[in-house]
Amino acid sequence: MINTITSRHSVRAFTDQTVSRSILEELLTTAQRAPSGGNLQPWKVYVTAGADKAAFLDKVKKSISEFPAGEPDSPEIYPSILSEVYKARRKQCGADMYGAIGIAKEDKMAGLMQLMKNFDFFGAPVGLFFAIDKTMGRPQWSHMGMYIQTIMLAAIELGLGTCPQEAWMLRHKTVRDHFEIPDDMDFYCGLALGYPDYDDPINNYRTERASLEEIVTFRGI
């Protein structure tokens, strides 16, 4: 399991190999074992592939044409105010990714085109969306995060790759309407899923992680 955790990364290029319904059911059945306080399991998952995904992405293209910067009332993806340490980490993350595929910082159009690949699931054959009951609080949101993480780790065991995508919040209305997410549910994020294309250089870089000295306080040991 340690190797699975350390090998996990966000996949942003996929092959055209389809993912079978049986594999998806195995993956999601396994993920149901994720921790859930009080066993509430307050999440819902919407899976799209094939003709349904094509129809959905047509709607997404229309939304992008009408609202290129994001649909009205889109939730914030990051806090409006970040301290310098978080700004530096985010900046380095972007530099690593764009550097891996040869996009210069000054090439704003190429960067934008790469960003827009979010709204095609980076070519993945399957997309997932997650929602949670609006009555739930921060503890239950953290449990949904553990559920999503469990999906990502189990996917590796099945030879799959994933990319969690908060960018879909910029298309929150289109997602809600297409998947008929009820008003009493909060839509959170999407997840691209498929077989990784490791011939694409974007899948062959890794982001840095903070040192233990930065994030861990040991006491009594």
N, C-alpha and C positions, 0 to 999 in steps of 0.2 A: 504493500500500500504506500510506503514511503516513496518508492520509485514512481508510482502513479501520480502522487501529489507533486513531486518535483518536476515531473515531465509535462504536467498540464500547462498549457498556454493557450492564448486566444488565437484561433485559426481564422485567417482572413482570406484563404483561397482554398477551394474545394474541387475535387474531381466531379465528373458528371454521373458517377455511380449512384444509383438510387439506394435508399434505405428501406428495407422491407417493413411491413406492418408488424410482423412478428418480432423483429429486432426492436422496434419502437416500444412495443408492449413489454418486452423483457426489460428494457431500459427503465421505463416509467414504473413498472412494478417494483423493480429493485429500489428506485429512488423513494418509493413510499415508506421505506424503512428509515428515512431521515428523521432526526430528532424533532419532536413536536411537543412542547409543554402542554400537559393535560391531554395529550393526543388530540388536540383540536383539529390539526391538519386544515387550516383555514384557506388554503390556496386552491386555485383553479388553473388548469393548463389548457391552452388551445393550440392544437397541432395542425400545421398546414403543409401540404405537399401537392405535387401534380397540378391538375387543372384548377383546384381551389387556390393554390399559391399563385398561379399565373393570373387568375382573376383578381386576387387581392393586390398583386403588384401593379396591375393596370390602374387600380384605384389610387395606389400610392403615387404613381407617376402623375396622375391628375392633381393630387394634393400638392406635390412638389411644384408643379407648374403654377398653381394658384397661390401657394404659400411657401416660397422657396426657403425662407428663414425658419419655418416651423409654423404649425397650425396655431390659431389663437388660443391663449390660455395654456400653452404647453408648460408642464411642470419643469422646474429647474433641474438640470442634470447634476450640476455642481453648485455649491453655495456661492452666492454673489460675491462674498468676501472670503478669500483664502489667505492664510498666513504664508510667509515667504517659503517655509519648508515644503508646504503642499504645492505651491506654485512651481517650485524647482523640480519636484518629482514629476508633476504633470508635464512640464516643459521637456524634461529629459525623456519621458515616455514617448512623446510625439517625435522628438529628434531621433530616437532609436528606430522607430517604425519607418518614418519617412526616409531616413538614411539608408535603411535596409533595401529600399526599393528605388533609391537614386533620385528622390524628389528633394530639390534644394529648398531651403527655407523661404527663399524669395519667390519661388514658383507657386503663387497662391492658387492659380487655376488647377494645377496638377494636384495640389493638396485637397482642393475642394472636390475634385473628381474622385479621389480616393475615399474621402469622407462619404460621398454619396453612395458608395458601394454597400454601405450599411443597409440601404433601402432596397437591396437585392439579395440580402442575407449573404453577401460576399460570394454569391454563386452556389451556396449550399442548397441541396435538394429539399431540405426540411427546415421549417421555421417553427419555433415555439413561442408562445406568449404567456405571461404569468399575471395573475390577478389575485387580490386578497380581499376578504370581507372588510368593508369600511369600518366596522365596529372594532376592529383589532388595533392594538397599540404597538409600541416599539418592540416588546418581546416577541410578538407574533411575526412582525416584519423580519426580525432576525432569524426566526425559525424558517420563514420562507427562503431567506438567503441560504440557510443550510440545505434546504431542499434543492435549490438550484445548483449549489455546489455539488451535492450528491449526484445529480444528473450528470454534471460535467466530468466527475471522476469515474462514474460507472461507464460513461461513454468511451473513455480511454480503454477500459477493459474489453470493450466490444470492438475495438479498432476504429472508433469514430473520433472526430474532433468537434469542438464547439467554440463559439464566441458569444459571450453575453453582451447584449446590446441595449444600453440605456438610451441610445440615440432614437429608438423607436418612440420615446415619449414626445418627440417633435411631431409625430404623426398619430398622436393619441386618439383623436376623433376618428380617423380612418380605421385604426385598429379596433376601437370600440364598436363602430358601426358594422364592420365586416364580420367580426366574430360574435356579435350580439352580446357583448359583455354587459351584464346588468348594471343598473345605476347604483346598486348597493355594493358593488365591487370596485376597488381601486386597481387600475391597470398599472403595472410596474415596468417590466422590460421585456425584450425579446431575446431569443437565443438562436443563433444559426447552428445547424447540425448537419454533419455529413462526413465523408471520407476526405481527410486532408490531402492537399496537393503539395507535396514537399519539393516539387520542382520549382515552385514559386518562391522567390527569395523572401517574401513577406512572412513565410512560415518558418524561417530559419534564423530569426533573431530572438533574443529573450530580454525582457525588461529587467532592470536591476531591482533588488529588494533592500530595504533598510537593514542595517546591522542590528544585532541583538542589543548592542549598547544604546542604540537610539530608541528602542521600543520596550525593552524588558527591564524591570527592576527586580533583582533577586534579594530576598530577605531570609535570613536564617539558614542559608545553604551556600 
